[in-house]
Amino acid sequence: MKSTMPPVKKTLGVVVLVSIVVLILASELWVLTQQGREQILTQTKTSSQVSTTTTFTPSTTSVAYTTTPGTTSSPNSATALPVEEYLGSGGSSAVFNPADPAFLSVADSSVVVRLTTPAGTYSSVYVVVNGTSIEMRRQLKWSGYEMWYARVDSVRPFEYYFVLATSGGRRVYLYNTTERPLFNFDGVDRFPQVRWVVGSVGYQIFPDRFYNGDPTNDLLANRTDELWLNAFSTSRPVFSNWSDPITPLHCCHQYFGGDLKGITMKLGYLKSLGVDMIYLNPIFLSGSVHGYDTYDYLVVDPKYGTQEDLRNLIIRAHDLGIRVIFDFVPDHVGIGFWALLDVYEKGISSKYWYWFTIYKWPFKLGDSSAYRCWWGFGSLPQLNTTNPEVRDYLLNVALYWMDFGFDGMRIDTPTDLLGAKDFFRELRALVKSKYPQAYIVGEIWDLDPSWLKGDLFDSLMFYSLGRGILLAFSSGKITGTQAAEALSVFYASIGVNVAGMGFNVVDSHDTSRVLTDLGGGRLGDKPSYESIQRLKLLTVLQFTMPGMPVIFQGDERGALGDKNHFDEQRYPIQWGQLIPEVYNHYLYLTTLKHTLPGLNTSIIRVLYSSDDVLVHTRGYNDEVLVIVNNGLIDHEVQLPEGAWRVVYPAGYQAVVIGKIRVSPLSALVLVKE
């Protein structure tokens, strides 16, 4: 029969028919493609672990992506088409920068990959490595973001991309660029961990106030004390017996006679406490008790002993498995420094004139208006570290003491140096080329990740963690929820490798004692029950963070001291005084640090928090669970799935499933059965 369909309608019908066929074929092609992607995701998954949280503000230049045209179906639909996103295309919701160790680092002999996403957006995240999917674990959460991590077991070259899935079935494939979709790790560890730090316990020694092993050198400081040279001082140094009262010069010019032989004599005590590393405050020739006003970087101060005494100390410490690092002060010197004295005598004709920034000459020693000095203190002339001669001198000093036998160095006030980062890049390259496992720590009190990218320091003195977060929580100044967010920001900002090398202090010679900060009173007081409980709570946190907890001398004995009273935190250790409860607590914590494998990894996961409670895990399989209650009432806490054995407090030894009750001002440490 002849068709009655008009010619135009007939043509349209053909077009519609062809379109339907094309759509069917395209649909089948998409299904096949999706099945291929799903096959990748359903392969055997390698175990993955979570890394640490951090304070982090995502940058639109770090990760950017575009959406492939035609993939705009509802994200809540179980049949939502996949979305492909690419780095470097402007704008992002996920954050990843493989050049930053905060996102990719080698830690604990594995590669740790981390990714930041908007909080609550994705129910699961995978990294697909050489075709094998590894499920990433949610590690940290803060201010609308959360960080995921995965562990790739061997350090070798691999290609990878990410798959992000919502609970509604939508999938986002995160690639590198449209030209080179796969990210590539070349197998090179550009920021190696100092492996011995990860499982260590540190101990800080302020030499004059630790132990007097040789009374014959007690008065030698009288020959070099800065007060004899400073034209603006009328005070004179004070020499005291070990238990004499504090004077107004206690901070800097009251001497008690502690020395290197005294430290050597106490090495057995330190070993029995569980100490693996000693950090010595300055021991080189200087004009004060604290030693930060160097006269000669290459001379052991006679008030502490001889170079042979130092060599014996290091050898004996190494025999016991204890490493030793020295305090390096490259920014400023004392007014008795040999180069400054030459300038003082000869003026501009001195070959060392440009080692400093001189404003006028002649000048009086101690005159802060005559030369550039540290924070305006005339007793601390600042070195001109932009001068190549000064830089070479200081670099040779650092290498000299490393050659002598030290295991690393703590750098005093590094941000104050002229041309600081250039100098410390040179220092790191020089030291690490000869001593790859040398530990280099910068005294920077704030969290500044720019110093922790692999070209400067291995760690900072993490006051920002120990005092800014842990002490604040333990003293009740911030809630558990605030502490959890702060921990997440902190650990998200640094690499997992850096976290494992953390120099984790809660106090030092520059702060009040933690027991005083926690309400224990001043020097000579008897600390309260509550202050000791808060100290226990704080130190459980300190010892269960990634990295190395560092004890300030005497804290393990219950020492007190208020910085605002002539730096009484520096008062000599009274070896006849001890709070057994405090000492035994520290001793047990060092035992846990050395025996629980999860505490000897670089990974932390912030699990749960409330007003009073903070919960985190350690280890790549959450092997250790830590629960801390800073409140005055008890709380019931839901445990992760499985059976858990309580290992702290000592003697508890219960196995718990489901929930556990945590007493006021207390902490629990549990291990997975």
N, C-alpha and C positions, 0 to 999 in steps of 0.2 A: 504494500500500500504506500502511496506517495505521502511523504511527510508534509505535514501542514505547519511545522515549526518555522518561524521566520528566520532568515539567514543570520541576523545578529544574535538572536537567542541561541541558535545552534552553536555559533562560535563560542559564546559564553559558556555553554554547557561543556564543550570540550575543555576549555580552560579550567573550569571547576573540577572536572574529572581528573585532569593532569595534576592539578594542585593537590587533590586528595591523595593521589598516588605518591607524589613527592613527600607530603607530610607523613604518610605511612612509612615510607622508606627512611625518612629522617628520624622518625620516632624509633624505628627498629635499630637504626645506627646508634642513636643515643643510648638505647637500652644496652646494646652490645658494649659501647664505651663505658657506660656506668658499671656494667657487670665486670669489666676489666678493672676498673678502679676499686670496686668492692672486693674483687679477688685479692688485690694488694692488701686491703684493710683486714681481710679475714685470714691472712697468713699467720703462722705461729708468731706470737708477739714476744719480743725480747723484753725481759724485766727492765723497768725504767724507774727512775727515782726523782724526787722533787728537790729543787735547790732552794737556797735561802731567799727570804723576802727582802725588799729594800725600799728606800724612799726613792721614788722615781717619777719624773714628769715626762710622759711620752713626748717625743719630738717628731714633728711631721716630716722631718728630713731623715729620720731613722728608718721608718718603714712606710711605704706608700703603695697603693695598689689601685687597679682599675677593674671594673666588672666587665666580663665579656658580653657584648651586645646579645640581647635575646634571652638573658637568664635572669628575669625579673619576677619569677613566680613567688608566691607567698612563702615567707620563711617558716610559717607555721604548718605548711602542708607537708604531709608525709611523702608526697610525690614531687616536692620542690626540686627544680633542676639545680645542678651544682653551679657554684659561682667560682670563677677563677680570678684571683687577685695577684698583683705583681708589685714587687718592690720598685721604688724610684719613680712612681707615676703620679705622685702628689696626693697627699691626704691618706690617712690610714685609720683603721680601728685596732689592728694588731700591731705590736711593736717588736721588731727584731733587727739586730745589727750584728752580723757575724764578726765584724772587726772589733767589737767591744767585748772584753772578757766577761762583762756582766751577762752576756747572752751566750757566749761560747768560750769554754775554757777547758783545760786539761786538769782534772783534779782526781786524786786518789787513783792514779793510773788509768783513768777513763776519760772520755770526752763527755762533758755535760753541756747539753743544749737547752736553752731556756727561751720562752716566748711569753710576751705580755699581751693580754686581751682585755677587753672591757668586762668587768665583773658580771657574772650571771648570764653572759651571752651564749656560752658554749658548754655543753654537758660533757664533752670529751674532746681531747686534742691528741693528734698523733704526729709523729715525725716519721717519715718514710725514708729509710736509709738504705741505699743500694737495693731498693725494691722490697725491703722488709719493714713492716710498720712496727713502731714502738709506741705504746701508749704513754703519753706524757702525764705526769701527776701534778695536781694542783698544789702549789707550794706556799704561796704568799698571797695576801689580799689587802688592798688599801685604797681608799679614796676613789672607788669606782673602777679599780683595776685588779687583776689577779695575774700571777705569774705561774707558768707551768714549766716542768723540767722533765728531761729524759736523759738516761745514761747510756752511752754507746760504749760497750765493754772494752774495745781495743782501740789504741791510738794508731789509726791508719787512715789513708785517704778514703774519702767516701763522698757520694753525692746524695742530696736529700731535699725534701720539700715537706710542707706541713698540710695536714687535713684537719679542719675544725668542724665539729658536728654539733648541731643544736638538738635539743630534746625532741623537736618536732620533725626531725629528719633532714633538715637542710644541711648541706655540706659546702664548706668553703675550702678551695684548694689554694694554698698560699705559695706562690712561686717567686723566683728571683726577678727575672726580667722576661719580656716576651722573646727577646733574642736568645737568652740563655736561661731557660726556665728553672733549671736545677741549681740549688746552692751547692758549693763545693768546699769541702775541707781538705786541705792538702796534706794533712797528716803531720804538720810541723807544730810543735809546742813552742810558741813564741814567748810564753810567760810561765816558765816551769815553776812548780811549787818547790819550796824548801821543805822536803819531805819530813825531816826530823822534827819540825815545829808542830806538825799536825797532832801528834799524840803526846806532846810535852806539857809539863807544868813549869812555869817560870817563877823566879824569885828575884826581887829587886833589893840591892844592898847599897846603903848610904855609908861608905866606908868608915868615916870618923865615929859613927854612932852604932856600929855593929858589934865589934868585939876587939878588945885591946890584947893583942898577942905579944907585943914587944914594947914595954914601957920606956925603953931607952930612946925611942924616937919621938916621944910625946911632945917635947918642946921645940922640935925642929921647925914647926910652922912659924915660930917667932922670928925667924930670919927672913921670911918672905911675905908675911902677911901684908895685904894691900893697905891696911890702915897706916903703916909706916911710910908709905909713898904718897898717899892721897893728901894733897895740900888743903883739901876742904874738910878734912876729918880731924876731930880732936880725940876720938876714941882710941883705945888700945886693945889688942887681942886679949882674950881671957882664956886661961888654962884651968880646967876643972877636973876633979875626980869624977868617976863614972856615975855616981848618984847625986852629984851636987845639984842645987836648984838651977832653974833656968834664969838667965840674965837677959837684958834687952838685946844683947849681941848673939843670942842663941842661934838665930837663923844662919849667920854667916861667919862669925869671928869668935865663937866660944868653942874651944877644942876640948874633946874628951879622950882622945888617944886611940881610937879604933884604927886598925891597920890591916895590911895584906896578910901578915902572919895570923892575925886573929880570924880572918875569913878562912884561911887554910885549916886552922884548928877546928873550925865548925863545919867542915865539909861533911863529916860523918853525920852530924845532926841534920844537915840539909838533905843528904841522901836518904836518911831514915824517914824524913818527912815526905819524900817522893818528888823532890825537886830534880828537874832535868836540865834546866838552864838558869844561869846567873846573869843578871844584868847589873853591871857595876856603874854607879855614878862616877863622875870624872876622877881619875887617879893620877893625872899628869900634873906637873909642877904648876902651881897656881897661888893665888893670894887670899884664899878663903877656905872655909869648911866645905862649901858646896862644890868648889872646883870649876865653876863655869867661867872663871876669869883666868884663862890659861896664860902662863908665862913661857912655857916651852912644851910643845906637843910631843917631843921625842924623849922627854925625861920623866921617869916615875918620881912623883913627889916624895922627897925624903921623909916627910911626916907619915907616909904610908909604908915606907920600906924601900927596898932596892929593886932594880930590874930583875935580879936573881930571885927575890921574893915573889915577884909577879910571875916569873917563869915557873917557879915551883908550884904556885897556886894553880896555874892553868894545867900543868902536867898532872897534878894530883886530882884535879877536877875531872879531867879527861879519863883518868884511870877508873874513876867511879861512874863514868858515863854521863857526866855533867858538862854541858857546853857553857862557854863564857862569852859574853859580848861586852864591848866597851862603849862608853859615852863619848861621842865625837861632837865637838863644838866648832864648826867652821865659820860661823857668822861673826863672832866677836872674840876679843882676847881681853886680858887684864892689863892694867897700866904698868905692870912689870914685864910685859912681853918684850923680848929682846929687840925686835924690829921697831917698836914704838919708842923704846928708850933711845935708839939710834936717831930717830927723827927728833925726839925731844932735845937731844944734844946738838945735832948738826943742822936742823932745819931742812931747807929745800936741797941742800947739798947731800943729804942722806940718800943712799941708793934705795931706801925703803919709803921715801916720801909718798910715792903713789901706791903704796900698799894700803893707805888710809885716805880718807877725805879730810884734809886739814883746812880749817877755816881761818886760823891765825897762828902766827908763830913770832916770837916765843910764846909758850903756853905753860900753864901749871898742870901737873898730872892730876887728873880728876876733874878738869874743867870741861863740862859738857858743851860749852859754847865754842870750844877750840877745835873740836873735831867731831865727825859724825860718830855717834855711839848708839848702843842698843837701847831703845825705848827711853832715851834721854838720860841714861845713867852714865855719868862721866867716868866711872870706874870700869866701863865696858866698851872700849873703842871698837868700832865696827871695821872689819876688814873689807877692802875693796876687791870683792871676788869677781869683778869684771876685768881685773888686771891679770893677764896670763901668768905672770910670775907667781902671784898669790894662789891662783888656781892650781898650778903645777906643784907648788909647795904643799898645799892641803891634800891634793890627790896622792902625793908621795907619802904623806903622813898616814893616810888611811891604809895604803898598801903595806907600809912598814909594820903596822900593828897586826894586820892580817897575816903577814909573813911570820910575825912573832908567835902566832898560835891562836889568836882569837877566832871565834866562830861567826862573828858578825858585828854589827854596830847599831846603836841607837843614835839618831841624828837630832841634835838640839835645834829648836826653832828654825826649821828649814825654810819656812816661807819668808823669813826676814832677810835672807841673803840677797845681795844684788845679783841679778841674773840667775836666780835660784834654779829654775828647771834645767837650764843649759848646764849648770854646774853638776847637778845630780845625775843627769844623763851620762855625763862623762864619768862620774864616780861609779855608777852602776856598771857601765861597760868595762871599766878597768878592773873592778873587783870581781865581777862575775866571770870575766874571761879567764881568771886564774882560780877562782874559788866559786864554782857554780852553786854550791850549797851554803854560801855565806848568807846570813839573814840581815836584811837592811830595813830598818824601821824608822819612820819619821815622826817626830813629836808634833803632830797636828791634832788639835783638840776637836775640831769640827769634822764632820763627815765630808770629805772632799775626794770623790772618786777619780778626779783628774790625775791624782798622784799614784793611782793604782791600776795603770793600764799596761804595765810590763816594761816601761822604760825608766821608771824612777824608783819607787819603793816596793818592797814585798808586802808591807803592812804599815798602817799608822798606829800610833798609840790610841787605841779605840776608847778614849774617854767618852766619845759620843754614844757608844754602846753601854759601857760600864756605868757611867755616871748619868748620862742623859736619859737612859732607858731603864737599866736594871736597878740602879740605886733609886731612881724616881719611883718606880713601881714598888720596890721593897719597903720604902719609907711611907708609902700610901699617898704620894703626891700625884700619881696618875693611876687610872684604873687599868684593869686587865685588858679591856678593849683598846684603850689608848696605847698600852704597851705592845699589844699584838700588831696594831697598825704601824707603830714606830719600828718594831722589829722587821716587819715586812718591807718597809721603805728602806731600812738600813741594808738588809741582805739582798734586796733587788738591785741596789745601786752598785754593788761590787761583785766581782766574779766569784764563783764557787771556789775556785782555786785560792783566791785572796781570803775568803772566809776561813778556810782551813789553816791559813797562816796568821790568823788574827792575833795581835798583841793585846790581850783582853785585860785591861786594868780597871779596877774599881776605885783605887786611890793610889797615891804615890807621895814622894817627898814634896810635891807641889800642891797637895790638897790636905784637908783634914782627914783623919783616920775614918774609915767607914763606920766603925763602931761608934765613934763620936757623932758622925752624920746621922746615925740611926737612933740617937737619943741615949747613948751610953755614957755621956758625960765627958768631962775634960780629964787631962792627965792627973792621975792620983785618985780619981773617983772610982766607985764600984758600979759597974754597968748593971742596968736593970734586967729582969727576966725578959721583958718585951724587946729590949734592944738586942739581946743575944739571939732571940728567936728570929728577929728581922735580919740579923747578920747571917744566920743559917740559911734563911730563905734567899737572901741575896747571893751568897756564895754557891748555893746549889745552881742558881741560874748562871753564875759566872763559869762554873766548871762544866756546865752542860751546853754552853754555846760552842759552835765550831771554833777551832783555833786553840791558842795556848792561854790558859788563865795565868795571870801574873800576880803573885802575892807580894805586897810591900812588907819589908822586914818587920816582924813582930806582930803583924795582924793575926797570925796563927796562934799567938799567945794571949790574945785579947787586949792588945795595946790600945791606948786612947791618945788623943792629941788634937787640939784645935789650932788650925792654921792661923787664925786671927790673934793668937796669943804667942807672938814671937816664934811662929812656926814650931809649936811644941810637938807636932807630929814627927819631928826629926829627933826627938829626945832619945838617948841611948836605950837600947833594949836592956831591960832589967832581967837578967837571966835567972834570978832567984824568984821571979814572979811569973805565974802561969795560971790561966783559967783552964783546967783540964777539959771541961766540956767543949770549949772552943778549939783547943788543940786537937782533941780526938775527932772532932767534926772535920777539920781540915785534913787530918790524916786519912779519914775514911773517904773523903772526896778525892784525894789523890789516888787512892786505891781504885775507886770506881773509874777514874779517868784512864788508868792504866789497864784495867781488866775488862771493861765493856767495849767490845769492838765498835758499836755504833757511835761511841764518843770519840773514836779515833778516825772518823770520816769528816768530810768537809761540808756535809749537807745538814740542813735543818728544815723542818716543816712546821709552820705555825698552824696549829690544828683547831684551837677553840679558845674563846675568851668570854668573860663577862665582867661585871664591875670589879669583882674581887679575884677572879680566877684567870690564870694564864696557862695554856696547855700547848706543849710543842713536842715534836718527835725528833729523834736523831737516827741516822743511818739510812741507807738507801732502801731498806725494807722496813722502815719504822721500827727498828729493833729496840729502841729505848724510848720510853714515854715519860715526860716530866710534867707534873701538875703542881702548880704553886698557888697558894691562897694567901693574899695579903690582907684579908679582911679579919674582922673580929668575931665572926660567926662561922660555923662549919658549913660546907657545901657538898652536895652530892654531884658527882661528875660521871657522865656516861663514858665508858671506856670504848675504844675501838674493838671491833670484832675479835674474838679469840680469848685465850687465857693469858693473864699477865701476872708475873711474879714481882712482888715488891722487894726491892733491894736497898732502898733508902726510905726511912731511917734504918740504921743498922739494927739487926735483930728482928725486924718485922717479918720478913720471909713468908708472907702470905701469898697464895695464888688466888686471883680474883677474876671473875667473869661478869660482864654486864656493867655494874655501877660500883663506885667506890666513894666513901665519905672522906673528905679532906678537912682536917681540923683547922681552927683559926691560926694564922701566922705560921703556916707550916708548908712543907713541900714533900712530894712523893716522887721517887724514881722507880719505874717499873721496867721490866724487860719482857719481851714476848717469849712465851713458852714454846 
